[in-house]
Amino acid sequence: MLRAQLEIRRADPSDADAISGLLRELGHDSPSDKTAQRITRLANSNRDAVFVAVLNERVSGVAHVHMLPLFQADGHIARLTALSVAPDCRRQGVGESLVNAAEECARNGGCERMEITSGDERTAAHEFYRAIGYSPVSQRFVRSLAQGRS
């Protein structure tokens, strides 16, 4: 049996097709050209990082971490804004390795905490987050600004 080889690295615009497919797993329609533009734009940010997991020479997962300063206290917090692993690559350490890379990046960026947002319907993801040491602590409320108030 072949042993799986997993590499975590920064995303490159050439990864855009694979990343777009992974984002579709989360319900986001992100065309490859737009994904490549975002990767390029965020590559120059000192507050963002996009990581990919390459499992057996295939981009099999993606994570984006954003770091922001707190207003109410000293310090910074990191938010994992996207985490997706190809269905056939789950339960092989891909997601946890991506989270570990995001956490290390956040620590290096001066963050004291990491938060993850996840849709209520993603119960398997919630189990995963709990299994790697995350706890639910608050609710998040969202409103689209594109429509304005009625």
DRENSE-648479 format. One record per residue: residue in one letter; x negated, y, z of N, C-alpha, C in turn. Coordinates in steps of 0.001 Angstrom, whole numbers, padded with zeros to 6 digits, always signed. Atoms other than C-alpha are relative to their C-alpha. Layout:
<rs>
AXYZXYZXYZ/...
</rs>
This chain:
<rs>
M-000832-001178+000000+000000+000000+000000-000881+001247+000000/L+000754-001239+000061-001303+003460-000906+000353+000879+001187/R-000213-000918-001116-001747+005906+001940+000350+001377-000572/A-000426-001316+000468+000071+009210+001429-001056+001040+000340/Q+000940-001092-000228-002177+012232+001046+000789+001301+000036/L-000741-001230-000210-000751+015461+002419-000973+001158+000149/E+000789-001230-000078-002271+018898+001879+000968+001161+000191/I-000758-001234-000181-000851+022171+003185-000890+001137-000470/R+000764-001120+000535-001978+025257+001287+000930+001165-000292/R-000788-001170+000394-000861+028758+000350+000595-000252-001382/A-000670+000149+001285+001606+028850-002498-000667+000870-001047/D+000549-000684+001166+000487+029958-005932+001153+000172-000995/P-001089-000159+000973+002717+031341-008725+000229-001234-000880/S-000180+001217+000807+002103+028093-010614+000879-001036+000711/D-000867+000890-000772+004123+026364-007841+001479+000383-000118/A-001346-000582+000002+007240+028388-008705+001086-000984-000413/D-001042+000957+000417+009148+025632-010546+000362-000939+001137/A-000245+000940-001098+008746+023168-007690+000665+000701+001174/I-000579-000736-001127+009528+025805-005043+001448+000362-000292/S-001390-000321+000355+012664+026900-006910+000904-001206+000209/G-000772+001219-000231+013860+023298-006834+000213-000258+001475/L-000120+000188-001449+013175+023083-003109+000974+001009+000610/L-000930-001008-000509+015074+026323-002490+001434-000336-000390/R-001346+000451+000372+018043+024890-004398+000532-001029+001001/E-000400+000953-001045+018075+022127-001756+000649+000732+001178/L-000561-000812-001086+018907+024927+000711+001230+000784-000453/G-001153-000718+000525+021640+026302-001550-000318+001357-000586/H+000411-001285+000564+019626+029223-002934-000351-000165-001470/D+000338+000014+001418+019553+029848-006660-001128+000994-000208/S+001182-000842+000159+016040+031175-007149-000708-000411-001283/P+000655+000352+001263+014954+031105-010802-001522+000037+000131/S+001455+000132-000101+011311+030163-011310-000735+001313-000207/D+000708-001259+000241+010314+033565-012710+000100+000927+001203/K-000168-000826-001203+011752+035353-009659-000819-000569+001158/T+000789+000634-001059+010112+032835-007335-001474+000321-000185/A+001402-000328+000281+006744+033420-009029-000295+001456+000359/Q+000181-001414-000350+007194+037192-008620-000079+000181+001513/R+000018-000114-001464+007950+036775-004910-001307-000531+000577/I+001265+000567-000474+004925+034552-004378-001131+001003-000213/T+001038-000978+000323+002710+037136-006098+000086+001204+000928/R-000185-001170-000869+004193+040025-004095-000403-000309+001447/L+000282+000328-001396+003902+038240-000755-001446-000406+000230/A+001409+000383-000143+000345+037078-001429-000842+001163+000513/N+000737-001187-000428-000778+040656-000734+000477+000546+001345/S-000558-000459-001266+001203+040976+002493-000799-000574+001170/N+000647+000519-001213-000480+040719+005876+001039-000437+001030/R-001081+000395-000893+002909+039914+007437+000829-001166-000537/D-000736+001100+000608+004079+037087+005155-000968-001060-000485/A+000768+001090+000589+002802+033706+004095+000979-001039-000536/V-000778+001083+000599+004244+031084+001778-000939-001198-000107/F+000786+001230+000018+002940+027559+002267+000734-001063-000803/V-000572+001183+000638+003473+024468+000166-000673-001229+000574/A+000526+001308-000364+003039+020857+001121-000150-000782-001300/V+000261+000824+001180+001437+018751-001578-000191-001427+000507/L+000026+001399-000416+002178+015085-000994-000268-000853-001232/N+000399+000822+001145+000396+012702-003346+000035+000795-001303/E+000185-000887+001160-000357+015581-005763+001294+000624-000519/R-001280-000598+000391+003281+016805-005864+000422+001002+001063/V-000539-000984-000944+004630+020000-004281+001319-000558+000519/S-001123+000707-000613+007078+018410-001861+000677+000778+001110/G-000592-000814-001047+007828+021173+000629-000487+001425-000099/V+000354-001414-000018+007770+024917+001123+000438+000609+001319/A-000354-000770-001196+007794+027262+004104-000432+001443-000204/H+000355-001421+000003+007849+031046+004349+000100+000515+001425/V+000002-000607-001323+006902+032844+007548-000171+001507-000162/H+000071-001457-000003+007451+036559+008154-000242+000453+001432/M+000356-000499-001327+005901+038400+011081+000438+001452+000122/L-000463-001367-000164+007440+041543+012504-000233+000476+001425/P+000206-000538-001341+006744+043869+015410+001327+000087+000743/L-001175-000179-000839+009170+043948+018283+000150+001466+000365/F-000251-001360-000467+010759+047230+019290+000183+000019+001507/Q-000400+000015-001402+012072+046252+022717-001113-000450+000937/A+001121+000489-000815+008733+044842+023907-001271+000093-000831/D+001259+000039+000718+005074+044808+023028-000115-001347-000722/G+000275+001252+000691+003967+042213+020543+000800-000177-001277/H-000620+000355+001270+005217+040510+017429+000707-001344+000131/I-000683+001291+000102+007530+037648+016563-000092-000460-001446/A+000001+000556+001354+007402+035348+013562+001333-000686-000242/R-001244+000669+000380+010427+034065+011713-000283-000910-001181/L+000072+000936+001110+010440+030975+009569+001274+000220-000806/T-001194-000378+000763+012797+032236+006859+000427-001075-000983/A-000345+001092+000913+012667+029171+004621-000872-001205+000317/L+000702+001269-000142+011722+025551+005123+000808-001035-000758/S-000683+001020+000777+012597+022877+002600-000982-001097-000367/V+000792+001174+000360+011283+019376+002017+000837-000836-000963/A-000700+000846+000966+012197+017218-000969+000616-001195+000722/P-000685+001090-000716+014724+014581+000133-000804-001299+000067/D+000752+001263+000002+012475+011656-000857-001322+000095+000757/C+001257-000191-000735+009584+013114+001175+000229+000288+001480/R-000312-000266-001402+011360+013629+004477-000439-001167+000872/R+000431+000991-001003+010261+011774+007616-001391-000567-000320/Q+001380+000387+000299+006674+011673+006367-000995+001019+000539/G+000871-001002-000602+005276+014602+008373-000125+001288-000784/V+000105-001185+000851+005767+017177+005621+000546+001234+000708/G-000611-001154-000664+008148+019480+007509-000774+000451+001216/E+000756-000362-001204+006219+019348+010766-001342+000621-000367/S+001283-000578+000429+002949+020046+008929+000181+001420-000511/L-000283-001361+000464+004504+023078+007237+000272+000933+001174/V-000278-000821-001187+005829+024373+010572-001293+000271+000755/N+001283-000207-000685+002399+023846+012142-000842+001061-000704/A+000756-001009+000757+000771+025897+009355+000592+001386+000212/A-000668-001281-000230+003353+028650+009801-000288+000521+001411/E+000298-000407-001378+002787+028683+013571-001437+000486+000138/E+001411-000421-000066-000990+028905+013160-000178+001372-000646/C+000033-001299+000676-000560+031772+010702+000573+001087+000915/A-000639-000965-000906+001768+033516+013180-000896+000321+001189/R+000934-000255-001117-000682+033071+016072-001137+000909-000463/N+001089-000819+000542-003454+034505+013907+000458+001422-000314/G-000564-001315+000274-001135+037411+013076+000447+000735+001254/G-000321-000669-001252-000677+038268+016752+001398-000267+000535/C-001356+000311-000460+002753+036677+017223-000046-000885+001233/E-000107+000765-001239+003758+035277+020570+001089-001049-000064/R-001107+000941+000132+006895+033447+019435+000329-000211-001473/M-000504+000314+001338+008365+031792+016362+001486-000296+000136/E-001416+000331+000027+012043+031715+015563+000341-000560-001367/I-000452+000639+001235+013854+029676+012954+001498+000217-000101/T-001429-000100+000224+017234+030398+011468+000425-001190-000857/S-000495+001171+000714+019339+027538+010166+001517+000032+000002/G-001457+000004+000108+022906+027297+008923+000634-001004+000942/D-000703+000871-000942+025415+025763+011316+000229-001401-000549/E-000307+001290+000607+026133+022962+008850-001218-000913-000135/R+001229+000776+000191+022502+021770+008754-000385-000761+001273/T+000205+000708-001264+022764+019381+011684-001277-000846-000005/A+001243+000789+000046+019893+017162+010504-001213+000903+000212/A+001094-000953-000210+017632+020223+010363-000084+000387+001473/H-000014-000374-001422+018707+021174+013891-000629-001102+000848/E+000619+001127-000713+017748+017709+015123-001510+000016-000179/F+001433-000086+000286+014360+018089+013432-000646+001098+000839/Y+000572-001116-000757+013743+021486+015050-000083-000319+001488/R+000038+000403-001423+014648+020147+018484-001120-001022+000233/A+001009+001065-000150+012368+017117+017942-001419+000556+000010/I+001351-000566+000010+009384+019392+017292-000160+001132+001019/G+000179-000899-001130+010016+021558+020345+000740+001323-000039/Y-000775-001244+000067+012418+024328+019291+001331-000183+000717/S-001270+000027-000719+015514+025208+021309+000912+001093-000522/P-000931-001070+000382+018649+027097+020315+000131+000988+001154/V-000043-000993-001074+018709+030384+022243+000978+001139-000251/S-000904-001117+000250+021084+032796+020531+000802-000263-001262/Q-000751+000052+001242+023576+033363+017774-000473+001126-000892/R+000388-001013+000978+022931+035328+014619+001266+000426-000731/F-001156-000540+000708+025524+037572+013005-000504+000689-001257/V+000451-000503+001294+025247+038540+009349+001152+000692-000715/R-000966-000707+000831+027040+041006+007127-000706+000442-001262/S+000569-000445+001264+026381+041678+003472+000100+001520-000095/L+000026-001453+000172+025369+045271+002810+000327+000388-001444/A-000262-000277+001405+026044+044977-000920+001417+000503-000230/Q-001401-000355+000212+029823+045434-000531+000442+001236+000767/G-000412-001126-000831+029949+048171+002082+001117-000414+000935/R-001068+000280-000980+032618+048401+004750+001359+000248-000639/S-001351-000198+000519+036287+048021+003969+000862+000728+001008/
</rs>
